[in-house]
Amino acid sequence: MVGFNGSSADDGFTNAEAVINGFNSPYFSNVQAGTKGEWGIKHLANRLQSVPEQLGFSWQDTVYTNALLMCSKDALSLKKSAQESVIGSLERLIEKSMDFFKDITVPLCKPELIIAYSNGMNSHSAARLLLKTFGDGDEPEYISRNRYYSTLCFTARFKQFNVPVVGIRHMSRFKPDVQLIKQAWEKRR
């Protein structure tokens, strides 16, 4: 499950500290904490748990990450946060984050499916970043163009293997249609 970027809920530690904390607390789940109200509203965390389960995966074995490895108050303030950091620019943040995804996340996780839960193609989103960096073409295939249930798919190509990617609307605001996700996944298996 790939979101766009970390929010202020994730802002208490660096990426390195997050990895160390995860290693030191292997049974702690930030998503599970979210279902108990640690993020404020619970529906995003609940959806992050339920979607993998409805697709036949265990949520405990699902890897949750963000396309961009930087927290900001919201997606709109991300550019400013990147410029004020040692990274220096949004473009450099995208490059470094996608390299990490390709070189570290994918080889360690060996995903069967990537669900990108922000899918706008006219602005930065998890799906657009993955498509532009790893996609098998310039345009995704749409399963639904419905404004609420917009669902798209493409194949991400990595050195080791290819992975189906399904892009859906951001689950903090939109309840996903799991049947559309299944249809998109089936087209790219």
C-alpha positions in Angstrom: 0.0 0.0 0.0 1.6 3.2 -1.2 0.4 6.7 -0.1 1.7 10.0 -1.4 3.7 11.4 1.6 3.8 11.3 5.3 1.5 13.7 7.2 2.2 15.5 10.5 1.1 12.3 12.2 4.4 10.8 11.0 6.5 13.8 11.7 8.0 12.8 15.1 11.0 11.1 13.7 13.4 10.8 10.7 13.2 8.0 8.1 16.2 6.3 9.8 14.6 6.6 13.2 11.4 5.1 11.8 13.4 2.1 10.5 15.2 1.6 13.8 12.0 1.9 15.7 10.3 -0.6 13.5 13.2 -3.0 14.0 13.2 -2.5 17.8 9.4 -2.9 18.0 8.5 -5.6 15.3 5.0 -6.1 16.7 4.0 -2.4 16.7 1.8 -1.4 13.7 1.3 2.3 13.0 -1.8 1.3 11.0 -3.2 -0.6 13.9 -2.5 2.4 16.1 -4.4 4.5 13.6 -7.5 2.2 13.9 -7.5 3.0 17.6 -7.5 6.8 17.0 -3.8 7.6 17.1 -4.1 9.5 13.8 -7.3 11.3 14.8 -9.9 10.1 12.3 -10.0 6.3 12.0 -11.4 5.6 8.5 -8.1 5.8 6.6 -6.4 3.3 9.0 -9.5 1.1 8.9 -9.5 1.1 5.1 -5.7 0.4 5.0 -6.4 -2.7 7.0 -9.6 -3.9 5.3 -8.6 -3.5 1.6 -5.6 -6.0 1.7 -7.8 -8.5 3.7 -10.6 -8.2 1.0 -8.0 -9.0 -1.6 -6.8 -12.1 0.1 -3.8 -10.7 1.9 -3.2 -10.4 5.7 -2.9 -6.8 6.7 -0.2 -7.8 9.1 1.9 -9.0 6.2 1.2 -5.9 4.1 3.9 -3.3 3.7 2.6 0.3 4.1 4.8 3.1 2.8 4.7 6.4 1.0 5.9 7.3 -2.4 7.7 10.4 -1.0 9.7 9.9 2.1 9.1 13.3 3.7 6.4 14.5 6.1 4.5 17.7 5.6 1.3 19.3 7.0 -0.4 18.3 3.7 0.5 17.6 0.1 0.3 21.3 -0.9 3.0 22.2 1.6 5.4 19.4 0.5 7.3 21.5 -2.0 8.1 24.1 0.6 9.1 21.4 3.1 11.4 19.8 0.5 13.0 23.2 -0.3 13.7 23.9 3.3 15.3 20.5 3.9 18.8 19.2 3.1 17.2 17.6 0.0 16.7 21.1 -1.5 13.9 20.6 -4.0 10.8 18.6 -4.7 12.4 17.1 -7.8 15.3 15.8 -5.8 13.0 14.4 -3.2 11.1 12.5 -5.9 14.3 11.2 -7.4 15.7 10.0 -4.0 12.4 8.5 -2.9 11.9 6.6 -6.1 15.5 5.3 -5.9 14.8 4.1 -2.4 11.6 2.4 -3.5 13.4 0.7 -6.4 16.6 -0.2 -4.6 15.3 -1.0 -1.1 11.6 -1.3 -0.7 10.8 -3.5 -3.7 13.7 -6.0 -3.4 12.9 -6.5 0.3 9.2 -6.7 0.0 8.8 -8.6 -3.4 5.3 -7.3 -3.8 2.6 -9.2 -5.7 0.6 -6.0 -6.0 1.1 -2.3 -5.3 -2.0 -0.2 -4.5 -1.3 3.5 -4.9 -3.9 5.4 -2.9 -3.7 8.7 -4.6 -4.2 8.5 -8.4 -4.5 11.9 -9.9 -2.6 12.1 -13.3 -2.6 15.9 -13.6 -0.7 16.6 -10.3 1.7 14.7 -8.1 0.2 11.5 -6.7 1.5 8.1 -5.6 0.2 6.5 -8.8 1.6 9.2 -11.1 5.1 9.1 -9.5 5.2 5.3 -9.9 3.9 5.4 -13.5 6.3 8.1 -14.6 9.3 6.3 -12.9 8.6 2.6 -13.4 5.5 2.4 -15.7 5.2 0.4 -18.9 3.9 3.4 -20.8 2.9 7.0 -20.5 -0.8 6.4 -19.8 -2.5 4.1 -17.3 -5.4 1.9 -18.2 -8.6 3.1 -16.6 -11.0 0.5 -15.1 -13.3 3.3 -13.9 -13.3 7.0 -14.6 -16.1 7.7 -12.1 -15.1 10.8 -10.1 -15.6 8.9 -6.8 -14.3 5.5 -7.7 -11.6 6.4 -10.3 -9.5 3.2 -10.6 -6.5 2.7 -13.0 -3.8 0.2 -13.5 -0.4 -0.3 -15.1 2.7 -2.5 -14.7 5.7 -1.3 -12.9 9.0 -2.7 -14.3 11.8 -3.3 -11.9 15.1 -5.1 -12.5 14.0 -8.1 -10.6 10.4 -8.5 -11.8 7.3 -6.6 -12.8 4.5 -5.7 -10.4 0.9 -4.8 -11.1 0.0 -1.3 -9.8 -3.6 -0.3 -9.1 -4.3 3.4 -8.5 -7.3 4.4 -6.5 -8.5 7.7 -4.9 -7.0 8.7 -1.6 -8.7 6.6 1.1 -8.8 9.4 3.6 -11.6 10.9 1.5 -12.9 8.1 -0.7 -14.1 4.6 0.1 -12.5 2.3 -2.4 -14.5 -0.2 -4.5 -12.6 -3.5 -3.9 -14.3 -5.1 -7.0 -12.8 -2.4 -9.2 -9.4 -3.0 -7.6 -9.8 -6.8 -8.3 -10.7 -6.1 -11.9 -7.6 -3.8 -12.4 -5.3 -6.3 -10.7 -6.7 -9.1 -12.9 -5.9 -7.1 -16.1 -2.2 -6.8 -15.0 -1.5 -10.2 -13.5 
